[in-house]
Amino acid sequence: MKRNMLGRIVFQCIMGAALLMPAANLMAQDEPAPKKASGTIAVSGSADMNIVADHVAIQIVADHTDANAREAYKMTTEEMSKAIAYLKKRGDIENIKTTQVMLHPRVRDYKSGAKEYNARQTLNFELKKLENYDEVMLSLIDMGINGVGNVQFKSTEEENYEEALMRKAVQDARKKAVILASELGQEVGAAKVIDEQGNGGFPGPMYKTMMMDNDVESSGPSVSPGTLKITKSIQIQFELK
């Protein structure tokens, strides 16, 4: 009798343990595995070099004000027409384009309410030979052109260096990431995001603004472009391991 009771107790304990084991396994499976430490680091890289300018983009301005709107407009358009005809005859000029035509009134005398009219026209073109800058500009002055807007020096060699500068910018970014990560006891992994910031070379136009006066023929609107700095910039987000 005692043996039978003892046997039943042992059997019940074994069965209970057997029923508990699957539940324990399920709980263990539901518990998420510990995550490995991860993160990212964002850095910027850049590269630049100096090249010699070999052509120039120029904006010229014809600007006149008169009490008569028709007269102001006529003087401005006649001068610009002469300038366009002259530029088209030259073999060293390209990309001639009118960029602005304006005619607007303004109050000349607030007491009487008298008005005057300002007519303005701008023209952009490219001069392929820098050594002819003085010749072209002085000829335009003789035709009545009375202003120069933007003057942007350029180089036909710019595209030849774009790929090399981009590679150097990427190398610069990775070098910075490695230095920063090593100080934190981590390693740099794969790139997650790449953002090219460069604009193909020049960080922005190089401007020279001037108005032509009566003494311009004696001094001449000479320019000395020298060298231009072309730049490529990039931002990269790396994985940290």
Secondary structure, 3 states (H helix, E strand, C coil): CHHHHHHHHHHHHHHHHHHHHHHHHHHHHHCCCCCCCCEEEEEEEEEEEEEECCEEEEEEEEEEEECCHHHHHHHHHHHHHHHHHHHHHCCCEEEEEEEEEEEEEEEEECCCCEEEEEEEEEEEEEECCHHHHHHHHHHHHHCCCCEEEEEEEECCCHHHHHHHHHHHHHHHHHHHHHHHHHHCCCCEEEEEEEEECCCCECCCCCCCCEECCCCHHHHCCCCCCCEEEEEEEEEEEEEEC
